[in-house]
Amino acid sequence: MGRCQNMHELISSVYPLLEMDEPMSPEYLTERIILSSRNEDVPNINMDALERLHGETYTYFAADKMIRDDHGRDSDFTTEFLNNLSPPGSPPFKLDLKVGCPIMLLRNLAPKEGLCNGTTLVVTRCGRHVIKVKIITGEKSGEVVFIPRINFQPSASELNTQMERRQFPIRVAYAMTINKSQGQSVYVGIDLRIQVFSHGQLYVALYGCTAARRITLLFPNESNKYPLTKNVVYPEVSL
């Protein structure tokens, strides 16, 4: 296993071709991933990686609005407040993309065509109303499709309010949470600046790589030569 000093080094270790002019192949992108224990850290890692990719940045803003409650009453929340929310399973209000970046689909758009929740794609063209992408995982790998904007209605119990967000159902996918990692990767970077907090998280993160020498770790305490990291285990779960 390797160790790095900061997030810049971790991204460079997992994606060494990121800052080069030549496009990265689908195989290159699908065999690499950065894992983090917390949802709130993943967008920042993805944006750090996206900024290092050459090319023009295309920014898409969502349309947020309140939904009246069961009694027909409007909420006092402002549009600016809604824009700052990050509901689980929903795309961000401000979505930045570049041609060549990997993205993950957040909804089942057309399962028969390979457009399922969790499918990984790569952006090939950023249009005003649709995003042209190539599927790089699953049975439809290699197929070129178009992604439209759709409406999201997060659960009111999660936000204490009812809202609707219209946005492209995708997120940048250089990084993801440990809990959402799927299968094995050839190269894995693990962000351990915030310790794992759930049963089996560290095991899942380490097991997701095909060889220990291809794992790079970022620890919370850079001054400690041999930092400790938690391995949360509940013995009763395995009984």
Buried (B, 14 or more C-beta within 10 A) or exposed (E): EEBBEEBEBBBBBBBEBBEEEEBBEBEBBBBBBBBBBBEEBBBEBBBBBBEBBEBEEBEBEBBBEBEEEEEEEEBEBEEEBBBEBEBEEBBBBEBBBBBBBBBBBBBEBEEEEBBBEBBBBBBBEBEEEBBBBBBBBBEBBEBEBEBEBBEBEBEEEEBEBBBBBEBBBBBBBBBBBBEEBEEEBBBBBBBBBEBBEEBBBBBBBBEBBBEEEBBBBBBEEEEEEEEEEEEBEEEEEEE
